[in-house]
Amino acid sequence: MRTYLVAIGLVLLFVGLFLISHARTAASVPKQERPIIRVGEKDATEIADINFANGEKFYVSYTGGGRYTNPEDIIVIVFDPFGNETALSYERAGPIGRGIIANYTGTYNVTMGGQGLIDPYSPFFMSVRKIIDSVSVEYPNSNVFPVGLSVFAVGVAFSAVGVVLPRKKLSRNKTRKK
């Protein structure tokens, strides 16, 4: 048995096991999807009859309409199924902000208004998007798995060769001088 080969093989074996286990380490990655639920009519500042369940998130955005003068001047008004009115700034209810959370299950109406809303000479479209938060599990170090498997196999091979090969036989017989 050649102990140095067995030692090298065991070290490679453990390094390979470490790399394999590192490759299988999971990481949670938050994802957010924002599908369009409803698009309003051309130049309409209201979208009606949008169904949401309790706890769902959504936000309001617009396209076209030229430039608005000041985002703080735009107000988004949300009417819940019971007729309660909530007024929010566009910065809070728009694509940059946190969005709006539906407190009740039912039909919602959304209106945009304010001073600096649209340029009257270009088309304006208002849309409502739903925010879907999800978490996916990914393995960011999965490319290390084949390397770890290869190092593990080489470690097994070194250990096997070290065990199978006999030691060098030392002759204990001294040659006598005549």
Beta strands, then each sheet from edge to edge (+ up, - down):
strand 1: 27-33
strand 2: 36-39
strand 3: 46-52
strand 4: 57-64
strand 5: 74-79
strand 6: 85-89
strand 7: 100-101
strand 8: 106-114
strand 9: 124-138
sheet 1: 1+ 9- 2+
sheet 2: 1+ 9- 4+ 7-
sheet 3: 3+ 8- 5+ 6-
end
